[in-house]
Amino acid sequence: MSFIDAYNFWANNEYFDAQTHQELLSIKNDEKEIEDRFYKDLEFGTGGMRGVIGAGTNRINKYTIRKAAQGLANYIKKQGLSNKGIAIAYDSRRCSEQFAQETALVMASNRIKAYLFDGLRPTPELSFAVRYLDCAGGVVITASHNPKEYNGFKVYRSDGCQLPPKEADAVILEVNAVTDITSIVPMSYEEAINKGLLVIIGKEIDDAYTKEIKKAQR
């Protein structure tokens, strides 16, 4: 599919929301901008995925986040770890809370319990939560040191550490195998809560994390 075909698909498909359609309509006469947004898929690498926030396959948005989350869910299922769940945290960047919730609801649609923090948390606490809750892994929505226009999707393994190369390659293969974003239908927030597939976490993890930090300082 050419970048123009990809642009037209996103601009005209009802799967994408009105805000996305409006953003894409605003660049309809800017071929250079269209090419930059659609000439490739945003790359998922060893540490995860990061990119400029915006509409398009080469941008980070709720749809490319869904693709990354679905690929990770497929990996977790193939490893036989669906019953362990996944912890999700996010920082203060633009769209971080939305992207974290999208990740959680994609996991829920795959019958993987998502433990989502109730507000901003540092990455080390996410690593702690993965171990504390005995999860299959974790995700942090952050772009770390990148400029403010960016956001990212970072993946952590069951020990709270970032994926080593072999595991990262396996996740990358699963993400790249998701070729139809429109096939991904996240569970609704209400259904996920009611079915116990979305659990909001906060104070309990904070207290346990703080306790362990104090132990280490003695």
C-alpha positions in Angstrom: 0.0 0.0 0.0 1.4 3.4 -1.0 1.5 6.3 1.5 -1.4 7.9 -0.4 -3.5 4.7 -0.2 -2.7 4.5 3.5 -3.7 8.1 4.1 -7.0 7.6 2.2 -7.7 4.5 4.2 -7.3 6.3 7.5 -9.1 9.4 6.3 -12.1 7.6 5.1 -12.5 4.5 7.3 -15.2 4.9 10.0 -13.0 2.9 12.5 -11.0 6.1 13.1 -12.5 8.8 15.2 -13.7 12.3 14.2 -10.6 13.9 15.6 -8.3 11.8 13.5 -10.4 12.4 10.4 -10.3 16.2 11.1 -6.5 16.2 11.6 -6.0 14.2 8.4 -8.3 16.5 6.4 -6.2 19.5 7.5 -3.2 18.1 5.6 -5.0 16.8 2.5 -3.0 19.3 0.3 0.3 18.7 1.9 1.8 15.7 0.2 5.1 15.9 2.0 3.4 15.8 5.4 1.2 12.9 4.3 4.2 11.0 3.1 6.0 11.5 6.4 3.0 10.3 8.4 2.2 7.3 6.2 5.3 6.1 4.3 6.0 3.4 7.0 4.6 2.0 10.2 6.0 3.4 13.4 8.8 1.0 14.4 8.7 -1.2 17.5 12.2 -1.8 18.7 14.0 -3.5 21.5 12.9 -1.0 24.2 9.4 -0.6 22.8 8.0 2.2 20.6 8.3 6.0 20.6 7.3 8.7 18.1 5.7 12.0 17.5 2.1 12.3 18.7 -0.4 12.6 15.8 -2.5 10.8 13.2 -0.9 8.3 10.9 0.9 5.0 10.7 4.3 6.7 11.4 3.0 8.5 14.4 2.1 7.5 18.0 -1.7 7.6 18.6 -4.3 5.5 20.1 -4.4 3.2 17.1 -0.7 2.5 16.8 -0.8 2.0 20.6 -3.6 -0.6 20.1 -1.4 -2.3 17.5 1.6 -2.5 20.0 -0.7 -3.7 22.8 -2.3 -6.4 20.6 1.1 -7.6 19.6 2.2 -7.8 23.2 -1.0 -9.5 24.1 -0.4 -12.1 21.4 3.1 -12.7 22.8 1.8 -13.1 26.3 -0.8 -15.6 25.2 1.7 -17.6 23.3 3.9 -17.8 26.3 1.0 -19.2 28.3 1.0 -16.3 30.7 -2.4 -14.8 30.2 -3.5 -15.6 33.7 -0.8 -13.5 35.2 -1.9 -10.1 34.0 0.0 -7.0 33.1 0.8 -3.8 35.0 0.5 -0.4 33.3 1.8 3.0 34.3 2.1 6.4 32.6 3.8 9.8 32.9 2.6 13.4 32.5 3.1 13.7 28.8 0.3 14.6 26.5 -2.0 11.6 25.8 -0.2 9.4 28.3 -3.3 8.6 30.4 -5.4 7.9 27.2 -2.7 5.6 25.8 -2.4 3.7 29.1 -6.1 3.1 29.2 -6.1 2.0 25.5 -3.4 -0.5 26.4 -5.4 -1.8 29.3 -8.6 -2.2 27.3 -6.8 -4.1 24.5 -5.4 -6.4 27.1 -8.8 -6.9 28.6 -10.3 -7.7 25.2 -7.7 -10.5 25.1 -8.7 -11.8 28.5 -5.5 -10.5 30.1 -6.1 -8.7 33.4 -4.7 -5.2 33.3 -3.5 -3.5 36.5 -3.7 0.2 35.7 -2.3 2.9 38.0 -4.8 5.6 39.1 -2.4 8.4 38.3 1.1 9.3 37.4 3.8 7.0 38.6 7.6 6.7 38.1 9.0 3.8 36.0 10.7 2.2 39.0 7.4 1.8 40.7 6.0 0.1 37.6 8.9 -2.4 37.7 8.1 -3.0 41.4 4.4 -3.5 40.7 5.1 -6.1 38.0 6.9 -8.2 40.6 4.6 -7.4 43.5 1.5 -8.4 41.5 3.3 -11.4 39.9 2.5 -10.1 36.4 3.6 -11.4 33.0 5.1 -8.0 32.3 4.4 -4.3 32.3 4.0 -1.3 30.1 5.0 2.3 30.8 3.6 5.1 28.6 6.5 7.6 28.4 9.0 9.0 25.9 11.7 9.5 28.5 14.2 12.1 27.3 12.6 12.7 23.9 11.1 16.2 23.0 7.6 17.2 24.2 6.0 16.3 20.8 6.8 12.6 21.5 5.3 9.8 23.5 6.2 6.1 23.8 5.3 2.6 24.8 7.9 0.8 26.8 7.7 -2.9 27.7 9.0 -4.7 30.8 9.3 -8.4 31.5 8.1 -10.4 34.5 11.1 -9.4 36.6 10.4 -5.7 36.1 13.4 -5.2 33.7 13.3 -4.2 30.0 13.2 -7.1 27.6 16.5 -8.7 26.6 17.2 -9.0 22.9 15.7 -12.5 22.3 12.4 -11.7 24.0 12.3 -8.2 22.4 12.7 -9.8 19.0 9.8 -12.2 19.7 7.5 -9.3 20.8 8.6 -7.2 17.7 7.6 -10.1 15.4 4.1 -10.3 17.1 3.6 -6.5 16.8 4.7 -6.5 13.1 2.3 -9.4 12.5 -0.7 -7.2 13.4 -1.4 -5.8 9.9 -5.0 -4.7 10.3 -5.4 -2.1 13.1 -9.2 -2.0 12.4 -9.5 -5.6 13.6 -8.6 -4.5 17.1 -11.6 -3.7 19.3 -10.7 -2.8 22.8 -13.2 -3.8 25.6 -15.2 -0.9 27.0 -14.0 0.5 30.3 -17.2 -0.5 32.1 -17.2 -4.1 30.8 -13.5 -4.5 31.7 -14.2 -3.2 35.3 -17.3 -5.4 35.7 -15.5 -8.5 34.5 -12.5 -8.0 36.7 -10.2 -7.6 33.7 -9.3 -4.0 34.6 -8.1 -3.3 38.1 -7.2 0.2 39.2 -4.2 0.2 41.5 -2.7 2.9 43.6 -2.2 3.3 47.3 -1.5 -0.4 48.1 1.3 -0.4 45.6 2.6 3.0 46.7 2.7 1.8 50.3 4.5 -1.4 49.5 6.9 0.3 47.2 7.8 3.0 49.8 8.2 0.3 52.5 10.8 -1.6 50.3 12.6 1.7 49.5 12.9 2.4 53.3 14.3 -1.1 53.9 17.0 -0.5 51.3 18.0 2.7 52.9 18.8 1.1 56.3 
